[in-house]
Amino acid sequence: MGRSLCRSVMPVTLNMNMAMPSWFDIIGLSPDSQADEPRIKWAAENVKAFIEQGVKNGIPSNRIILGGFSQGGALSLYTALTTQQKLVGITALSCWLPLRASFPQGPISGVNKDISILQCNGGCDLLVPIMLGSITVENLKSLVNPANVTFKTYEGMMQSLCQQEMMDVKQFIDKLLPPID
């Protein structure tokens, strides 16, 4: 996206209530943890407005990939699966699907049911453990065309990025967004 839309510095429960740049509060990451539903939805609406502005400015929505790291990736997943704009893909790095219980127990019927998703996770990530990444991938495969969901893990990587991951993201983007003649 290139710029912060609605992220602000706020206390984050999971971060011992210390203030940090954040899209929403993270109360916990276990499947039964509460979620900051109002702020997640508010942030998603801001991202959707940003997408709509891009479309009004001439960017076809089917050439838009949402992506982010940690909270940004979580917000990208939630936004893409709830928007009415047809998007081409999502890069979801070291993240989870927020408000997963609010989705249907089967494929979504929205315009992005065939969206391509690249989800990546560090094998030693203590904040978003590989198990949470795996649960998220299974959730995503039940919501969208499972053939379009790719999960890559990086041995030894913690809550960070690595060169191989960035090469995988580049390859994913190049595949989805060929040059326009």
N, C-alpha and C positions, 0 to 999 in steps of 0.2 A: 504494500500500500504506500510505502514511502513516507508516511507521516502519522503521528499519533492523532486519533480522532477524538477519543473521549477518555483516554487513560489519564488517571490523576494519581497523585501521591496520597495514599490512604493506609490506615492500619490493616494488616492482613492476619487473620486469626492463625493460619497455619505457620506464619512467620513470627510467632510469639507476640502478636499484635504490634509488631514493629511496622512503621510506615515505610512503604515502598511504592514505586510506580506500579499501578495495578488497574486492570479493567474492572475487576470485581473482587469481592472478598472470597477467599478460599477457606472454608470452614474445615474441610477435610477432603481427602481423596479416596477414601474407601467407598465401595459401592453403596453403602447405606448412609453416607455422610449427608448432612444438610447442604444446600447450595444457596448462594445469594441470587435467587431467581429474579427479583426485580432488577438488580443491576446487570445481570447477564443479558436479560431481555432488552434493557435500555441500551447497553453497549451494542448488541446485535442490530437494533433499529438504527443506531448511528452508522454502523458499517453499511447497512442496506441503503441508507440515504446517500452515502458516499458512492456506492455502486450506481445508484440511480443517477447521480450527478455525472458520473463518468459516461453512462449510456447517453444522457442528454447532450454531452459534449462530443459524441460520435464514436465512442468505444463500444463495439458490439459486446453484449454481455457474454456471449459464448466465446469470447477471447479474454475473459477475466478468470484469473486463478486467485483464490484467497489462500493465504498462508500465514503461518506464524509459529512462534516458539513458545512452549509452555502455555501460559494463559492466552497468548495471541493465537496459538494453534487451536486451543479449546474453543475460543470464540469463533475462529474461522470455521471449524466443524459445525458448531451450532448454527451460525449464520447461514452457511451454504445449504444446510439441510432444512432451513425454514424460510428462505427467501423465495419470492415469486420470479426472480430473474434467473434465466438458465445460464449457469456458469459452466466452465470447462473443467475446472479441477480445484483440488485443495492440497496444499502441502501442510501436513500436521506434524510438527516436530516436538518430541518430548512432551506430549500432551494427552488429554483425555476428552471424552464427549460429555460436556456438562448437561445437566437436566435430562440424562438419558432415559429416565422413567417417563418423561413426557412424550416420548416418541412411541409410535405404534409398535405392536408386537409382530411386526412383519414389514414388508417393503413400504417405504413412503410413497405417496401418490403424487408428490410434487414434481416440478419440472426438472429437479436434479436427481431423479431416481437412477440415472445412468452416469452420474458424475464420476470422474476419475479421482482417486484419493491415493496420495503417497503419505503413509504414516511411518515415522522413524522414531526409534527409541534407543537410548544407550543401555547397554547390557548391565551397567553398574549404576544406573540412575537411582538415587535414593529418594528423590522427591516424587518422580513419576516412575515407579518400578516397572520392570519389564512385564510383570503380571498385569498391571493396570493397562499398559499398552496393548497386551494381548486381549484383554477383556474388551477394550475399546474397538479393536479390529473386528472382533466377533460381532459386537453391536453394529458396527458400520456395515459388515457383510450381510446382516439381516435387514438393513434399511435400504441399501442401494444394491445395484448389480454387483454381486460378490467378485465377479471377474475383473472389475475395475478398481478393486481395493488391493493395494500393495503394502506390505509391512516389512520394513527393513530394520534390522538391529545391528548395533555396532559394539563388538566385544570390547570391554574395558572402558567404554565411554560413560561418563557421569552425566549430570544435568548440564550439558554443553553441546557444542557442535564439533564436527571433525571434517577434515578435507574430503574423505570418501562420501560422507553424508551430503556435503555441498555439491559434489560431482553427481550424486544420485538425484538431487533436486534439479540441477541444471539439465540432466538428461530427461527427467520427467517433464520439465517445462518445454524443452526443445521438441519433444514428441507431441505435446498437446498444442503448442503454438508455433506451427511452421511459419516461416516468413511469408508476408503478404506481397504478392507481385504488384 
